[in-house]
Amino acid sequence: MYPIIKTTRSVVFFLLSSCSLGGISLYSAQAGEVESQYSEINLSVSKNLIIPAYQYFELQSNLLESAANEYCDLQSNANFETLQGSFHQTMDAWQAVQIYNFGPATLFNWNYRIQFWPDAKGSGPRQLKQLMEESDPVKLTEEVFPRLSVGVQGLPALETLLFTPSQERLADGFPCALAVAISANLSRGATDIRQRWEDGFLNDMRGEGNFFASAQDASVELLKVLSDRIEATDLQKLRSVIGESPDRVRLSRAESSNSARSIRNIKINMSALHALYSGTQPNLSGLFNKELADAIEVAFLESNKLLRELPDSFEEALAVPEGYRIVTEAASAIDRVYDALKVALADSTVYLGFNALDGD
């Protein structure tokens, strides 16, 4: 029997309470002030939001590794429920940083090794099945495991091990050892990403490193994150599942469906994106005309309010007669955030690059 999934309030509270609202206006800044003000925004977002979020992911990954080792040592039902709960806390923390698909997260393919999703061809489950059938302990060593397919290294593979309906708890032997190897890999990845943000990437966000040509380029990257991840959350995580009508629902496309938390992930993603937009001082909203910036803020508030009212899984949300309509309304609310951002970007002097908004 699976433990009750706690709400995402702790992560949402972390995202919003680690920052304070406010901002400067780059929209009306003089040309000579622009670069330094971009740098201020970047450092504010990095120090007050991104790095603390990665620190939290590292903490939860370390706790997950400890929980996996403890369960495999003791093999008790209570320890298994603790391990499942630790998985959820780690996934919560990851969903808050999953949006930052640039910089340290992309080194050594950590973003894919932590979570290879969407997996359109279903390669991850096939590779996991093959690994389980082989049961070769050498492949779980710290020297070999990081070189295996990304589909067996991260959270989706661990989710399969911990939330397979046909088993009450994770079996001893190779399955348990694999869970330990995955959790250790996640812990290493979280630490590596966090260290690189703290030790060097802050200079890149100032425009003083090799990754960006200027602080403005780094701010543009953050705006790309905002734009692209709002759209991806809507299209990949929500609309690809619900389709165009109730008879076109495809639950198999949902992220984290085995652990019944597909909508929970969306809630955290949108809260993280809201925090990225206006959760620091100064913040990205200062790049836009105030009226248009306020429209984005209102759209975020309305979208996240609707999402909070939904259960954590599509199965539960769609089980009630009005479920499809309510989920569709939430998707439309995310659309309005994206549309408001698109209008503000078109009015600004910021250029995100070819196809950043149209998805081509």
C-alpha positions as CSV (number, residue, x, y, z in Angstrom):
1,M,0.0,0.0,0.0
2,Y,1.4,3.3,-1.0
3,P,1.8,6.2,1.5
4,I,-0.4,9.3,1.1
5,I,1.3,11.9,-1.1
6,K,1.7,15.2,0.7
7,T,0.8,18.4,-0.9
8,T,3.3,20.6,-2.7
9,R,2.9,23.5,-0.3
10,S,6.4,23.1,1.2
11,V,8.1,23.4,-2.2
12,V,5.8,26.3,-3.3
13,F,6.4,28.0,0.0
14,F,10.2,27.5,-0.4
15,L,10.0,29.0,-3.9
16,L,8.1,32.1,-2.9
17,S,9.5,32.7,0.6
18,S,13.1,32.5,-0.5
19,C,12.5,35.7,-2.4
20,S,10.5,38.9,-2.1
21,L,8.5,40.8,-4.7
22,G,9.8,43.9,-6.4
23,G,12.0,45.0,-9.2
24,I,13.7,47.7,-11.2
25,S,12.5,49.0,-14.6
26,L,14.8,48.2,-17.5
27,Y,12.0,49.2,-19.8
28,S,12.8,52.9,-19.2
29,A,16.5,52.6,-18.3
30,Q,19.2,54.7,-20.1
31,A,21.5,52.8,-22.4
32,G,24.5,53.1,-20.1
33,E,22.7,51.5,-17.2
34,V,21.3,48.5,-19.0
35,E,24.2,46.0,-18.8
36,S,24.7,46.6,-15.0
37,Q,21.0,46.3,-14.4
38,Y,20.8,43.0,-16.4
39,S,23.6,41.8,-14.1
40,E,21.7,42.8,-11.0
41,I,18.7,40.9,-12.1
42,N,20.7,37.8,-13.0
43,L,22.5,37.8,-9.7
44,S,19.3,38.3,-7.8
45,V,17.6,35.4,-9.5
46,S,20.7,33.2,-9.2
47,K,21.5,33.9,-5.6
48,N,18.0,34.1,-4.2
49,L,16.2,31.5,-6.3
50,I,18.2,29.2,-8.5
51,I,21.1,28.3,-6.1
52,P,18.8,27.8,-3.1
53,A,16.6,25.6,-5.2
54,Y,19.5,23.4,-6.2
55,Q,20.7,23.3,-2.6
56,Y,17.3,22.0,-1.7
57,F,17.4,19.4,-4.5
58,E,20.9,18.3,-3.2
59,L,19.5,18.0,0.3
60,Q,16.6,15.9,-0.8
61,S,18.8,13.7,-3.0
62,N,21.1,13.0,-0.1
63,L,18.2,12.1,2.1
64,L,16.9,9.8,-0.7
65,E,20.2,8.0,-0.9
66,S,20.2,7.5,2.8
67,A,16.6,6.2,2.7
68,A,17.5,3.7,-0.1
69,N,20.5,2.4,1.8
70,E,18.5,2.1,5.0
71,Y,15.6,0.3,3.4
72,C,17.9,-2.2,1.6
73,D,19.6,-2.9,5.0
74,L,16.4,-3.4,7.0
75,Q,13.8,-4.5,4.3
76,S,10.8,-3.3,6.4
77,N,7.4,-1.9,5.3
78,A,8.0,1.2,7.3
79,N,11.3,1.9,5.7
80,F,9.8,1.3,2.2
81,E,7.2,3.9,2.9
82,T,9.9,6.3,4.0
83,L,11.8,5.6,0.8
84,Q,8.7,6.3,-1.3
85,G,8.1,9.5,0.6
86,S,11.7,10.5,0.1
87,F,11.3,9.9,-3.7
88,H,8.4,12.3,-3.7
89,Q,10.3,15.0,-1.8
90,T,13.2,14.6,-4.2
91,M,11.0,14.8,-7.3
92,D,9.3,17.9,-5.8
93,A,12.7,19.5,-5.4
94,W,13.7,18.4,-9.0
95,Q,10.6,19.8,-10.5
96,A,11.5,23.2,-9.1
97,V,14.8,23.2,-10.9
98,Q,13.9,21.1,-14.0
99,I,13.0,24.4,-15.8
100,Y,16.7,25.5,-15.8
101,N,17.7,23.5,-18.7
102,F,21.0,25.4,-19.4
103,G,24.4,25.8,-17.9
104,P,25.6,23.3,-15.2
105,A,22.5,21.1,-15.6
106,T,23.5,20.3,-19.1
107,L,27.1,19.4,-18.4
108,F,27.7,15.6,-18.5
109,N,24.0,15.4,-19.6
110,W,22.9,15.6,-16.0
111,N,19.5,17.0,-17.0
112,Y,18.8,13.8,-18.9
113,R,20.5,11.5,-16.5
114,I,18.4,12.9,-13.6
115,Q,15.1,12.7,-15.6
116,F,14.9,11.4,-19.1
117,W,11.4,12.6,-20.1
118,P,9.5,12.7,-22.3
119,D,10.5,9.3,-23.5
120,A,8.5,9.1,-26.7
121,K,9.9,5.7,-27.8
122,G,9.7,4.1,-24.4
123,S,13.4,3.3,-24.4
124,G,13.9,3.8,-20.7
125,P,11.5,1.0,-19.5
126,R,13.0,-1.4,-22.1
127,Q,16.6,-0.7,-21.0
128,L,15.6,-1.0,-17.3
129,K,14.0,-4.3,-18.0
130,Q,17.1,-5.5,-19.8
131,L,19.3,-4.3,-16.9
132,M,17.1,-6.1,-14.4
133,E,17.3,-9.3,-16.4
134,E,21.1,-9.2,-16.7
135,S,21.4,-8.4,-12.9
136,D,25.1,-7.7,-13.4
137,P,26.4,-6.1,-10.2
138,V,29.4,-4.6,-12.0
139,K,27.1,-2.3,-13.9
140,L,26.0,-0.7,-10.6
141,T,29.5,0.4,-9.6
142,E,30.3,4.1,-9.5
143,E,32.7,3.6,-12.4
144,V,30.3,1.9,-14.7
145,F,26.8,3.1,-13.8
146,P,27.2,6.7,-15.0
147,R,28.1,5.3,-18.5
148,L,24.9,3.3,-18.8
149,S,21.9,4.6,-20.7
150,V,20.3,7.8,-19.3
151,G,17.0,5.9,-19.2
152,V,18.2,3.8,-16.2
153,Q,20.1,6.4,-14.3
154,G,17.4,8.7,-12.9
155,L,14.1,9.4,-11.3
156,P,11.9,7.6,-13.9
157,A,13.7,4.4,-13.4
158,L,13.6,4.7,-9.6
159,E,9.9,5.5,-9.9
160,T,9.3,2.3,-11.7
161,L,11.2,0.3,-9.0
162,L,9.3,2.0,-6.2
163,F,5.8,2.3,-7.6
164,T,5.2,-0.9,-9.6
165,P,1.6,-2.0,-8.8
166,S,2.4,-5.7,-9.0
167,Q,4.7,-5.5,-6.0
168,E,4.1,-4.5,-2.4
169,R,7.7,-3.3,-1.9
170,L,11.1,-3.3,-3.6
171,A,12.7,-6.8,-3.7
172,D,16.0,-7.5,-2.1
173,G,19.1,-8.3,-4.1
174,F,19.7,-6.6,-7.5
175,P,16.5,-4.4,-7.5
176,C,17.5,-2.9,-4.2
177,A,21.1,-2.5,-5.2
178,L,19.9,-0.7,-8.4
179,A,17.7,1.7,-6.3
180,V,20.8,2.5,-4.2
181,A,22.9,3.1,-7.4
182,I,20.2,5.4,-8.9
183,S,19.8,7.4,-5.7
184,A,23.6,7.8,-5.3
185,N,23.8,8.9,-8.9
186,L,21.1,11.5,-8.3
187,S,23.0,12.7,-5.2
188,R,26.2,13.1,-7.2
189,G,24.4,15.0,-10.0
190,A,22.7,17.4,-7.5
191,T,26.0,18.2,-5.8
192,D,27.8,18.7,-9.1
193,I,25.2,21.1,-10.5
194,R,25.0,23.1,-7.2
195,Q,28.8,23.3,-6.9
196,R,29.2,24.6,-10.5
197,W,26.5,27.3,-9.9
198,E,28.2,28.5,-6.8
199,D,31.8,28.1,-7.8
200,G,31.8,29.6,-11.3
201,F,28.6,30.0,-13.1
202,L,27.6,33.1,-11.1
203,N,30.4,34.9,-13.1
204,D,28.8,33.7,-16.3
205,M,25.5,35.1,-15.2
206,R,27.3,38.5,-14.7
207,G,28.5,38.2,-18.3
208,E,32.0,37.8,-17.1
209,G,32.6,34.1,-18.0
210,N,32.7,32.1,-21.2
211,F,29.1,30.9,-21.3
212,F,27.4,34.2,-22.2
213,A,28.8,37.1,-24.2
214,S,27.2,39.6,-21.8
215,A,24.8,39.9,-18.8
216,Q,22.1,40.8,-21.2
217,D,22.6,37.4,-23.0
218,A,22.2,35.7,-19.6
219,S,19.0,37.6,-18.9
220,V,17.7,36.5,-22.3
221,E,18.5,32.9,-21.4
222,L,16.3,33.3,-18.3
223,L,13.5,34.7,-20.4
224,K,13.9,31.8,-22.8
225,V,13.5,29.5,-19.8
226,L,10.3,31.4,-18.8
227,S,8.8,31.3,-22.3
228,D,9.8,27.8,-23.3
229,R,9.0,26.1,-20.1
230,I,5.5,27.7,-19.8
231,E,4.8,26.4,-23.3
232,A,6.3,23.0,-22.6
233,T,4.4,22.6,-19.3
234,D,1.2,23.3,-21.2
235,L,1.8,21.3,-24.3
236,Q,3.9,18.3,-23.1
237,K,2.7,17.8,-19.6
238,L,-0.9,18.8,-19.9
239,R,-2.4,19.0,-23.3
240,S,-0.6,15.9,-24.7
241,V,-2.4,14.0,-22.0
242,I,-5.9,15.4,-22.1
243,G,-6.1,15.7,-25.9
244,E,-8.9,17.7,-27.6
245,S,-11.8,15.8,-26.0
246,P,-12.5,13.3,-23.2
247,D,-12.3,10.4,-25.5
248,R,-8.8,11.5,-26.6
249,V,-7.2,11.4,-23.1
250,R,-3.9,9.5,-23.1
251,L,-2.8,8.9,-19.5
252,S,0.2,6.9,-20.7
253,R,1.7,10.2,-21.9
254,A,1.6,11.7,-18.4
255,E,4.9,12.5,-16.5
256,S,5.4,10.5,-13.3
257,S,2.1,8.6,-13.7
258,N,3.3,5.5,-11.8
259,S,3.6,7.6,-8.6
260,A,0.3,9.4,-9.3
261,R,1.8,12.9,-9.3
262,S,1.6,14.2,-12.9
263,I,-0.4,17.3,-12.0
264,R,1.7,17.8,-8.8
265,N,4.7,18.2,-11.1
266,I,2.8,20.8,-13.2
267,K,1.9,22.8,-10.0
268,I,5.5,22.9,-8.9
269,N,6.7,23.9,-12.4
270,M,4.3,26.8,-12.7
271,S,5.1,28.0,-9.1
272,A,8.8,27.8,-10.0
273,L,8.2,29.8,-13.2
274,H,6.2,32.4,-11.3
275,A,9.0,32.7,-8.8
276,L,11.5,33.1,-11.7
277,Y,9.3,35.9,-13.2
278,S,8.6,38.0,-10.1
279,G,9.9,36.3,-7.0
280,T,13.2,38.2,-6.6
281,Q,14.2,41.8,-6.2
282,P,15.1,42.9,-8.8
283,N,13.3,40.6,-11.2
284,L,12.5,39.8,-14.8
285,S,9.2,41.7,-14.7
286,G,11.4,44.9,-14.8
287,L,12.2,44.2,-18.4
288,F,8.7,45.0,-19.5
289,N,6.2,47.9,-19.6
290,K,4.5,47.9,-16.2
291,E,1.0,47.4,-17.5
292,L,2.1,44.4,-19.5
293,A,4.2,43.1,-16.7
294,D,1.3,43.3,-14.3
295,A,-0.9,41.4,-16.8
296,I,1.7,38.5,-16.7
297,E,1.6,38.6,-12.9
298,V,-2.2,38.4,-12.8
299,A,-2.2,35.5,-15.3
300,F,0.3,33.6,-13.1
301,L,-1.8,34.1,-10.0
302,E,-5.0,32.9,-11.7
303,S,-3.3,29.9,-13.3
304,N,-1.7,28.8,-10.1
305,K,-4.9,29.2,-8.2
306,L,-6.7,26.9,-10.6
307,L,-3.9,24.3,-10.4
308,R,-3.9,24.3,-6.6
309,E,-7.5,23.2,-6.7
310,L,-6.7,20.1,-8.7
311,P,-5.6,16.8,-7.2
312,D,-2.1,15.5,-7.8
313,S,-2.9,13.0,-10.6
314,F,-4.8,13.0,-13.9
315,E,-6.5,9.8,-12.9
316,E,-8.0,11.4,-9.8
317,A,-8.7,14.7,-11.6
318,L,-10.5,13.1,-14.5
319,A,-12.5,10.6,-12.4
320,V,-15.2,13.1,-11.6
321,P,-17.9,14.2,-14.1
322,E,-16.6,17.8,-14.4
323,G,-13.0,16.7,-14.2
324,Y,-12.1,17.1,-17.9
325,R,-13.6,20.6,-18.0
326,I,-11.8,21.7,-14.9
327,V,-8.4,20.4,-16.2
328,T,-9.0,22.1,-19.5
329,E,-9.7,25.4,-17.7
330,A,-6.3,25.0,-16.0
331,A,-4.6,24.4,-19.3
332,S,-6.3,27.5,-20.8
333,A,-5.1,29.5,-17.8
334,I,-1.5,28.5,-18.5
335,D,-2.1,29.5,-22.1
336,R,-3.0,33.0,-20.9
337,V,0.3,33.3,-19.0
338,Y,2.1,32.4,-22.2
339,D,0.1,34.8,-24.3
340,A,0.6,37.7,-21.8
341,L,4.3,37.0,-21.8
342,K,4.4,36.9,-25.6
343,V,2.6,40.3,-25.8
344,A,5.1,41.8,-23.4
345,L,8.1,40.4,-25.2
346,A,6.8,41.8,-28.5
347,D,6.5,45.2,-26.9
348,S,10.0,45.1,-25.4
349,T,13.5,45.5,-26.8
350,V,14.4,41.9,-25.8
351,Y,15.0,39.4,-28.6
352,L,14.8,35.7,-27.6
353,G,16.1,34.3,-30.9
354,F,14.6,32.5,-33.8
355,N,11.6,30.2,-32.9
356,A,11.9,30.9,-29.2
357,L,8.1,31.7,-29.1
358,D,6.5,30.0,-32.1
359,G,7.8,26.5,-31.3
360,D,8.9,25.7,-34.9
